[in-house]
Amino acid sequence: MTTEQAPPVFAALDLGSNSFHLLIARCVGGRVEVVDRHKEMVRLASGLQDDGTIAPKAVERALESLSRFAERIRSTPNAQVHIVGTNTLRAAVNSDDFLTQAEAILGTPINIISGIEEARLIYRGVVHDLAPTEDLRLVVDIGGGSTELIVGDVKPLRLESLYMGCVSYSKEFFPDGQISSKLYKKARMAAQNETESVAVDFSAGRWQEAVGTSGTIRAILGILEAMGLSPNNTITRDGLEKLAEKLCDFDHIDKVQLPGLSEDRRPVLPGGLAVLHGVFNELKIDEMQVSSYAIREGMILDLAGLLENHDIRNETVARMMQQYRVDSDQASRVTQLACRLLSQVRPDFGDDYLKARRLMCWATDLHEVGLSVSHASHNKHSAYLLQNSDMPGFSRQDQKLLSFIVLNHRRKLRPMSKTYGFNPDWRLVQIIRLACLFARRRTDDAIPTELAIAFTDKGLTVKLAEAWLDQHPLTAESLQAEQKFQRDQDLKLDIVCA
């Protein structure tokens, strides 16, 4: 008799602008089964200074918090841990220093994600919390420094991230905790103005059901329920207006007495309420239900998908190839040759081989997206698109690595400045350059069957048949030019003919 193996445990840690949240869970039958949760109010966004740096006290507070989180995730394998940083860590100019210290504490790399990727993960989580429907849903998530809006059905169809959040608006519009009707109106109107730019795609009429999620919206629902202003356990526009009037009866946040309001939510309630009120008004929302799922559940579902060999990043690459009309035959030709060469030097990459192979495949599939812009300097156009496009599933570090490899697949070699999570691997660049060089004629019969590479202490050695090279004088000339390109970057390329 055999015992059934328990489903794997995953850990999702969200380093938000207001709070840090950890979810440890299993995926059972497509549902997220919670094993443990931990949350700490850190308010990184409140420590964001005028010069764009996070204040030392806020950094210290955050690192102390992460020391406690580290204890919770220590027993979970790194491959089953996903840590993301959102708005404040996207914006802070000293985030690299903080992230380096944070990774040392947690023992796992931190992925800085775009607002659009944040929105995708939020929607993935929320959809799994609600009953299936053919109707379109609007999902709203108000964080500490940004607000995500998504319209979709089973999958997201439209995603946006707006620069407004409960911490940033409380800090900007309610200085030192002061409250008044005038200050509140100013904050609400600012939220409406920010939302106006996307109202055409997100207003009522574009969806049949509105859903809110995350701390701010759940806290507001709790207050409305305690005040008897939440029919059917939902948030209504009338309820928000009455709550706003009640809030403005107090002249300072320390004096606010509202049923259902927790102490840790009190300092950021004015900004969060103003943002939600503005979104309701601008998008003409009458009623909103609230989901208990959010970004962390989406992260858990993504991790579970990776374990089952379903990687959203492969779908993103395929979509971009179609969008930019990439020659799929040539992309496949270069990819196959690059992987063939990479497999010959597998021992040089050690445990990172599979990661390097995955990165190489994405880079070779996408190295010609810039041709849709211009043939001249198309590697530069490709690199720009890969670093600046919204690429679901990819972190900012992933995108910079792809951009670096693709930028350097031809012509002059160009280094990129080192940043957190970006460690340029020139070996991958050398391999993709060779693959592109030998596949330049865009036909399979132009690629030598006898082609071998090896890394040595002195650099990269390429071995091929002398007879083949004699029959392909243009390729021989290109190899000589390639030696000079690589030498200019202090890389060595030796050509050995047999």
C-alpha positions as CSV (number, residue, x, y, z in Angstrom):
1,M,0.0,0.0,0.0
2,T,1.4,3.4,-1.0
3,T,0.8,6.7,0.6
4,E,-0.1,9.6,-1.6
5,Q,2.6,12.3,-1.7
6,A,1.5,15.7,-0.3
7,P,1.4,18.6,-2.7
8,P,4.5,20.8,-2.7
9,V,4.5,23.9,-0.5
10,F,5.1,27.3,-2.1
11,A,6.0,30.7,-0.6
12,A,5.1,34.1,-2.0
13,L,6.5,37.2,-0.5
14,D,5.2,40.6,-1.6
15,L,7.4,43.6,-0.7
16,G,4.7,46.2,-1.1
17,S,4.9,50.0,-0.6
18,N,2.7,49.8,2.5
19,S,3.2,46.3,3.9
20,F,5.2,43.1,3.4
21,H,3.0,40.0,3.0
22,L,4.0,36.4,3.1
23,L,1.8,33.6,1.9
24,I,2.8,29.9,2.3
25,A,0.4,27.6,0.5
26,R,-0.2,24.5,-1.6
27,C,-2.2,24.3,-4.8
28,V,-4.9,21.7,-4.5
29,G,-7.4,21.2,-7.4
30,G,-6.6,24.6,-8.8
31,R,-7.3,26.3,-5.4
32,V,-4.8,27.9,-3.1
33,E,-4.7,26.0,0.3
34,V,-3.2,28.3,2.9
35,V,-0.5,26.8,5.2
36,D,0.7,30.0,6.8
37,R,0.4,33.8,6.5
38,H,2.5,36.7,7.9
39,K,2.1,40.4,7.4
40,E,4.0,43.4,8.7
41,M,3.2,47.1,8.1
42,V,6.5,48.6,6.9
43,R,5.4,51.6,4.9
44,L,8.4,51.9,2.6
45,A,6.5,54.5,0.5
46,S,6.3,56.9,3.5
47,G,10.1,56.7,3.7
48,L,10.5,57.8,0.0
49,Q,12.3,61.2,0.2
50,D,12.3,64.1,-2.2
51,D,15.6,63.0,-3.7
52,G,14.1,59.6,-4.7
53,T,15.9,57.6,-2.0
54,I,14.3,55.5,0.8
55,A,15.2,57.1,4.2
56,P,17.6,55.1,6.3
57,K,15.0,54.6,9.1
58,A,12.6,53.1,6.6
59,V,15.3,50.8,5.2
60,E,16.3,49.7,8.7
61,R,12.6,49.0,9.6
62,A,12.2,47.0,6.4
63,L,15.4,44.9,6.9
64,E,14.4,44.1,10.4
65,S,11.0,42.9,9.1
66,L,12.7,40.7,6.5
67,S,14.8,39.0,9.2
68,R,11.5,37.7,10.6
69,F,10.2,36.7,7.2
70,A,13.4,34.8,6.5
71,E,12.7,32.4,9.4
72,R,9.4,31.5,7.8
73,I,10.7,30.7,4.3
74,R,13.9,29.0,5.3
75,S,12.6,25.5,4.9
76,T,11.0,26.1,1.5
77,P,13.2,25.2,-1.6
78,N,14.3,28.3,-3.5
79,A,12.6,27.0,-6.7
80,Q,9.3,27.2,-4.8
81,V,9.8,30.7,-3.4
82,H,8.8,33.9,-5.3
83,I,9.6,37.3,-3.9
84,V,8.6,40.5,-5.7
85,G,9.1,44.2,-5.1
86,T,6.5,46.6,-6.4
87,N,6.0,50.4,-6.7
88,T,8.4,51.9,-4.1
89,L,11.2,49.5,-5.0
90,R,10.6,50.3,-8.7
91,A,10.9,54.0,-8.0
92,A,13.6,54.4,-5.4
93,V,17.0,55.4,-6.7
94,N,18.8,53.5,-3.9
95,S,16.7,50.3,-4.3
96,D,19.8,48.3,-5.5
97,D,21.5,48.8,-2.1
98,F,18.4,47.8,-0.2
99,L,17.7,44.7,-2.4
100,T,21.3,43.5,-2.1
101,Q,20.9,43.6,1.7
102,A,17.5,42.1,1.5
103,E,18.6,39.1,-0.6
104,A,21.4,38.4,1.9
105,I,18.8,38.2,4.6
106,L,16.3,36.1,2.7
107,G,18.7,33.9,0.8
108,T,16.5,34.2,-2.4
109,P,16.7,36.7,-5.2
110,I,14.0,39.5,-5.3
111,N,12.2,40.2,-8.6
112,I,11.3,43.8,-9.3
113,I,8.1,43.7,-11.4
114,S,6.4,46.3,-13.5
115,G,3.0,47.7,-12.6
116,I,1.5,45.7,-15.5
117,E,3.0,42.4,-14.2
118,E,1.7,43.3,-10.8
119,A,-1.7,43.7,-12.3
120,R,-1.5,40.3,-14.1
121,L,-0.6,38.5,-10.9
122,I,-3.4,40.2,-9.0
123,Y,-6.0,39.2,-11.7
124,R,-4.7,35.7,-11.7
125,G,-5.3,35.4,-8.0
126,V,-8.7,37.1,-8.0
127,V,-10.1,35.0,-10.8
128,H,-9.4,31.8,-8.8
129,D,-11.4,33.2,-5.9
130,L,-14.6,33.9,-7.8
131,A,-17.2,31.7,-9.4
132,P,-16.6,31.1,-13.2
133,T,-18.6,33.5,-15.4
134,E,-18.8,34.6,-19.0
135,D,-19.2,38.2,-17.8
136,L,-16.3,40.7,-17.9
137,R,-14.9,41.8,-14.6
138,L,-13.2,45.0,-13.4
139,V,-10.6,44.3,-10.7
140,V,-9.2,47.2,-8.6
141,D,-6.3,46.9,-6.2
142,I,-5.1,49.9,-4.2
143,G,-1.6,49.4,-2.8
144,G,0.7,51.7,-0.9
145,G,2.1,53.5,-4.0
146,S,0.1,52.4,-7.0
147,T,-3.4,51.3,-8.0
148,E,-3.9,48.5,-10.5
149,L,-6.9,48.2,-12.8
150,I,-7.7,45.1,-14.8
151,V,-10.6,44.1,-17.1
152,G,-10.9,40.5,-18.1
153,D,-12.8,37.3,-18.2
154,V,-10.8,34.1,-17.6
155,K,-7.7,36.0,-18.6
156,P,-6.9,39.7,-18.3
157,L,-7.8,41.7,-21.4
158,R,-6.7,45.2,-20.3
159,L,-4.2,46.1,-17.5
160,E,-3.1,49.5,-16.1
161,S,-1.1,50.7,-13.2
162,L,-1.7,54.2,-11.9
163,Y,0.7,56.2,-9.6
164,M,-1.6,56.6,-6.6
165,G,-1.8,54.6,-3.4
166,C,-2.9,54.8,0.2
167,V,0.6,55.7,1.6
168,S,1.6,58.1,-1.2
169,Y,-1.7,60.0,-1.1
170,S,-1.9,60.1,2.7
171,K,1.6,61.6,2.7
172,E,1.0,64.1,-0.1
173,F,-2.6,65.3,0.7
174,F,-2.9,64.9,4.4
175,P,0.4,66.3,5.8
176,D,1.2,65.4,9.4
177,G,-2.1,63.6,9.7
178,Q,-4.3,66.7,9.2
179,I,-7.8,66.0,7.8
180,S,-10.4,68.4,6.4
181,S,-13.1,68.4,3.8
182,K,-10.9,70.6,1.6
183,L,-7.9,68.3,1.8
184,Y,-10.0,65.2,1.2
185,K,-11.7,66.8,-1.9
186,K,-8.3,67.7,-3.3
187,A,-7.1,64.1,-2.8
188,R,-10.2,62.6,-4.3
189,M,-10.1,64.9,-7.4
190,A,-6.4,64.0,-7.9
191,A,-7.4,60.4,-7.9
192,Q,-10.2,61.1,-10.4
193,N,-7.7,63.0,-12.6
194,E,-5.3,60.2,-12.6
195,T,-8.0,57.7,-13.4
196,E,-9.5,59.8,-16.2
197,S,-6.6,58.9,-18.6
198,V,-7.9,55.2,-18.6
199,A,-11.6,55.8,-18.1
200,V,-12.5,55.0,-21.7
201,D,-11.3,51.4,-21.3
202,F,-12.3,50.8,-17.6
203,S,-15.6,52.7,-17.1
204,A,-19.0,51.0,-16.4
205,G,-20.3,49.5,-19.7
206,R,-16.9,47.8,-20.4
207,W,-17.6,45.2,-17.7
208,Q,-20.5,43.7,-15.8
209,E,-19.0,43.2,-12.3
210,A,-16.6,45.2,-10.2
211,V,-14.3,43.5,-7.7
212,G,-11.8,45.1,-5.2
213,T,-8.9,43.4,-3.4
214,S,-6.0,43.9,-1.1
215,G,-5.6,45.7,2.3
216,T,-7.0,49.1,1.6
217,I,-10.3,47.9,0.0
218,R,-10.8,45.1,2.5
219,A,-10.2,47.6,5.4
220,I,-12.8,50.0,3.9
221,L,-15.3,47.2,3.5
222,G,-14.8,46.2,7.2
223,I,-15.4,49.8,8.3
224,L,-18.5,50.1,6.2
225,E,-19.9,46.8,7.5
226,A,-19.3,48.0,11.1
227,M,-21.1,51.2,10.3
228,G,-24.1,49.4,8.7
229,L,-23.2,50.9,5.3
230,S,-22.5,47.8,3.4
231,P,-25.6,46.1,1.9
232,N,-24.9,42.6,0.8
233,N,-21.3,42.8,2.1
234,T,-20.3,45.1,-0.8
235,I,-18.9,48.6,-1.1
236,T,-21.3,51.2,-2.7
237,R,-20.7,54.7,-3.8
238,D,-23.2,56.0,-1.3
239,G,-21.4,54.1,1.5
240,L,-18.1,55.7,0.4
241,E,-19.6,59.2,0.4
242,K,-21.0,58.7,3.9
243,L,-17.7,57.3,5.2
244,A,-15.8,60.3,3.7
245,E,-18.2,62.7,5.4
246,K,-17.7,60.9,8.7
247,L,-13.9,60.9,8.3
248,C,-13.8,64.7,7.7
249,D,-15.6,65.3,11.0
250,F,-12.1,64.7,12.5
251,D,-9.3,67.2,12.1
252,H,-6.5,64.8,12.7
253,I,-5.9,61.1,12.0
254,D,-5.0,60.5,15.7
255,K,-8.5,61.5,16.6
256,V,-10.4,59.3,14.1
257,Q,-12.7,56.9,15.8
258,L,-14.4,54.6,13.3
259,P,-15.8,51.2,14.0
260,G,-13.8,48.4,12.4
261,L,-10.7,50.6,11.8
262,S,-7.5,48.9,13.0
263,E,-4.6,50.8,14.4
264,D,-2.2,49.8,11.6
265,R,-4.6,50.9,8.9
266,R,-5.4,54.3,10.6
267,P,-2.4,56.4,9.2
268,V,-3.2,55.6,5.6
269,L,-7.0,55.5,5.6
270,P,-7.5,59.1,4.3
271,G,-5.3,58.5,1.2
272,G,-6.7,55.0,0.5
273,L,-10.3,56.2,0.9
274,A,-9.7,59.2,-1.4
275,V,-8.2,56.9,-4.1
276,L,-11.1,54.4,-4.0
277,H,-13.7,57.2,-3.9
278,G,-12.0,58.8,-6.9
279,V,-11.9,55.5,-8.8
280,F,-15.6,54.9,-8.1
281,N,-16.6,58.4,-9.3
282,E,-14.5,58.4,-12.4
283,L,-15.3,54.8,-13.6
284,K,-19.0,55.2,-12.6
285,I,-18.9,52.2,-10.2
286,D,-22.1,51.8,-8.2
287,E,-21.2,48.6,-6.3
288,M,-18.1,46.5,-5.7
289,Q,-17.7,43.1,-4.1
290,V,-14.4,42.3,-2.4
291,S,-12.1,39.3,-3.0
292,S,-9.8,37.7,-0.4
293,Y,-7.3,36.7,-3.1
294,A,-4.7,39.1,-4.6
295,I,-1.2,39.2,-5.8
296,R,0.2,36.6,-3.5
297,E,-2.3,34.0,-4.6
298,G,-1.4,34.8,-8.2
299,M,2.3,34.3,-7.4
300,I,1.5,30.9,-5.8
301,L,-0.5,29.8,-8.9
302,D,2.4,30.9,-11.2
303,L,4.9,28.9,-9.1
304,A,2.6,25.9,-9.3
305,G,2.4,26.3,-13.1
306,L,6.2,26.4,-13.4
307,L,6.4,23.1,-11.5
308,E,4.0,21.7,-14.1
309,N,6.1,23.1,-17.0
310,H,3.6,25.8,-17.7
311,D,5.6,29.0,-18.0
312,I,3.7,32.2,-18.8
313,R,7.0,33.6,-20.2
314,N,6.9,31.2,-23.1
315,E,3.5,32.5,-24.0
316,T,4.8,36.1,-23.8
317,V,7.7,35.3,-26.2
318,A,5.4,33.7,-28.7
319,R,3.1,36.7,-28.6
320,M,5.9,39.1,-29.1
321,M,7.2,37.1,-32.1
322,Q,3.8,37.3,-33.7
323,Q,3.3,41.0,-32.8
324,Y,6.6,42.0,-34.3
325,R,6.4,39.6,-37.3
326,V,9.5,37.8,-36.4
327,D,10.8,35.3,-39.1
328,S,10.0,32.2,-37.1
329,D,12.1,29.9,-39.4
330,Q,15.2,32.1,-38.8
331,A,14.5,32.4,-35.1
332,S,14.2,28.6,-34.9
333,R,17.4,28.1,-36.9
334,V,19.4,30.4,-34.6
335,T,17.9,28.9,-31.5
336,Q,18.7,25.4,-32.5
337,L,22.3,26.2,-33.3
338,A,22.8,28.3,-30.1
339,C,21.4,25.4,-28.0
340,R,23.6,23.0,-29.8
341,L,26.7,25.0,-29.1
342,L,25.6,25.7,-25.5
343,S,25.1,22.0,-24.8
344,Q,28.8,21.4,-25.8
345,V,29.9,23.7,-22.9
346,R,27.3,22.5,-20.4
347,P,29.9,21.8,-17.7
348,D,31.1,25.4,-17.7
349,F,27.6,26.5,-16.6
350,G,27.2,24.0,-13.8
351,D,23.9,24.2,-11.9
352,D,23.0,27.3,-13.9
353,Y,22.9,25.5,-17.3
354,L,19.1,25.0,-17.5
355,K,18.6,28.7,-16.6
356,A,21.1,29.8,-19.1
357,R,19.5,27.6,-21.8
358,R,16.1,29.0,-21.1
359,L,17.4,32.6,-21.3
360,M,19.3,31.8,-24.5
361,C,16.2,30.4,-26.2
362,W,14.1,33.5,-25.3
363,A,16.9,35.7,-26.6
364,T,17.4,33.9,-29.9
365,D,13.6,33.8,-30.5
366,L,13.4,37.6,-29.9
367,H,16.7,38.8,-31.3
368,E,15.1,40.2,-34.5
369,V,12.0,41.9,-33.0
370,G,13.7,45.2,-33.8
371,L,13.6,44.5,-37.5
372,S,9.9,45.7,-37.4
373,V,11.3,49.2,-36.5
374,S,14.3,49.4,-38.9
375,H,17.0,47.1,-40.3
376,A,19.7,49.6,-39.5
377,S,20.9,48.9,-35.9
378,H,18.0,46.5,-35.4
379,N,19.9,44.9,-32.5
380,K,19.5,48.3,-30.6
381,H,15.8,48.5,-31.4
382,S,15.4,44.9,-30.3
383,A,17.2,45.6,-27.0
384,Y,15.1,48.7,-26.4
385,L,11.8,46.8,-26.9
386,L,12.9,43.9,-24.6
387,Q,13.9,46.2,-21.8
388,N,10.9,48.6,-22.0
389,S,7.9,46.4,-23.2
390,D,5.3,45.0,-20.8
391,M,6.3,41.3,-20.8
392,P,4.0,39.1,-18.6
393,G,5.9,36.8,-16.4
394,F,9.3,38.6,-16.7
395,S,10.9,40.6,-14.0
396,R,12.8,43.8,-14.8
397,Q,16.0,41.9,-14.2
398,D,14.9,39.2,-16.7
399,Q,14.2,41.9,-19.3
400,K,17.5,43.6,-18.8
401,L,19.4,40.3,-19.2
402,L,17.5,39.6,-22.4
403,S,18.1,43.1,-23.6
404,F,21.8,42.8,-22.9
405,I,22.2,39.5,-24.9
406,V,20.1,40.8,-27.8
407,L,21.9,44.1,-28.0
408,N,25.2,42.3,-28.3
409,H,24.2,39.6,-30.8
410,R,25.9,41.5,-33.7
411,R,28.4,44.3,-34.5
412,K,30.1,46.2,-31.7
413,L,29.9,44.9,-28.2
414,R,28.3,47.2,-25.6
415,P,28.4,46.6,-21.9
416,M,25.5,47.6,-19.6
417,S,25.8,49.1,-16.1
418,K,25.6,46.5,-13.3
419,T,22.4,46.7,-11.3
420,Y,20.8,44.5,-8.7
421,G,20.0,41.1,-10.2
422,F,21.8,41.9,-13.5
423,N,25.0,39.9,-13.9
424,P,26.0,40.0,-17.5
425,D,27.3,36.7,-18.9
426,W,29.5,37.3,-21.9
427,R,29.7,33.6,-22.6
428,L,26.1,33.6,-23.7
429,V,26.8,36.7,-25.8
430,Q,29.7,34.8,-27.5
431,I,27.5,31.9,-28.2
432,I,24.6,33.8,-29.7
433,R,27.0,35.8,-31.9
434,L,28.4,32.6,-33.4
435,A,24.9,31.2,-33.9
436,C,23.8,34.4,-35.7
437,L,27.0,34.5,-37.7
438,F,26.7,30.9,-39.0
439,A,23.0,31.3,-39.7
440,R,23.4,34.6,-41.5
441,R,22.5,33.2,-44.9
442,R,19.1,32.2,-43.4
443,T,19.3,28.7,-44.9
444,D,19.9,25.4,-43.1
445,D,22.5,24.2,-45.6
446,A,24.8,27.1,-44.8
447,I,25.4,25.9,-41.2
448,P,28.5,23.6,-40.8
449,T,27.7,20.2,-39.5
450,E,31.1,19.9,-37.9
451,L,31.2,22.8,-35.5
452,A,32.5,22.7,-31.9
453,I,33.2,25.2,-29.2
454,A,35.1,25.1,-25.9
455,F,35.8,27.6,-23.2
456,T,39.3,27.7,-21.8
457,D,41.2,30.0,-19.5
458,K,42.2,32.0,-22.6
459,G,38.7,32.4,-24.0
460,L,36.5,30.7,-26.5
461,T,37.8,28.3,-29.1
462,V,35.8,27.4,-32.3
463,K,36.7,24.3,-34.2
464,L,35.5,23.6,-37.8
465,A,36.6,21.9,-40.9
466,E,39.1,23.8,-43.0
467,A,37.5,22.6,-46.2
468,W,34.2,24.0,-45.1
469,L,35.8,27.4,-44.3
470,D,37.6,27.4,-47.7
471,Q,34.2,27.0,-49.4
472,H,32.6,29.8,-47.4
473,P,35.0,32.8,-47.7
474,L,32.4,35.3,-46.6
475,T,31.9,33.4,-43.3
476,A,35.7,33.2,-42.9
477,E,35.9,37.0,-43.3
478,S,33.1,37.5,-40.8
479,L,34.9,35.3,-38.3
480,Q,38.0,37.4,-38.6
481,A,35.9,40.6,-38.0
482,E,34.3,38.8,-35.1
483,Q,37.7,38.2,-33.5
484,K,38.3,42.0,-33.5
485,F,34.9,42.8,-32.1
486,Q,35.4,40.5,-29.2
487,R,39.0,41.6,-28.7
488,D,37.8,45.2,-28.2
489,Q,35.8,44.0,-25.2
490,D,38.7,42.0,-23.9
491,L,37.2,38.7,-25.0
492,K,39.3,36.2,-26.9
493,L,38.1,34.1,-29.8
494,D,40.3,31.4,-31.4
495,I,39.5,29.7,-34.7
496,V,40.9,26.3,-35.1
497,C,40.6,24.5,-38.5
498,A,40.9,20.7,-38.7
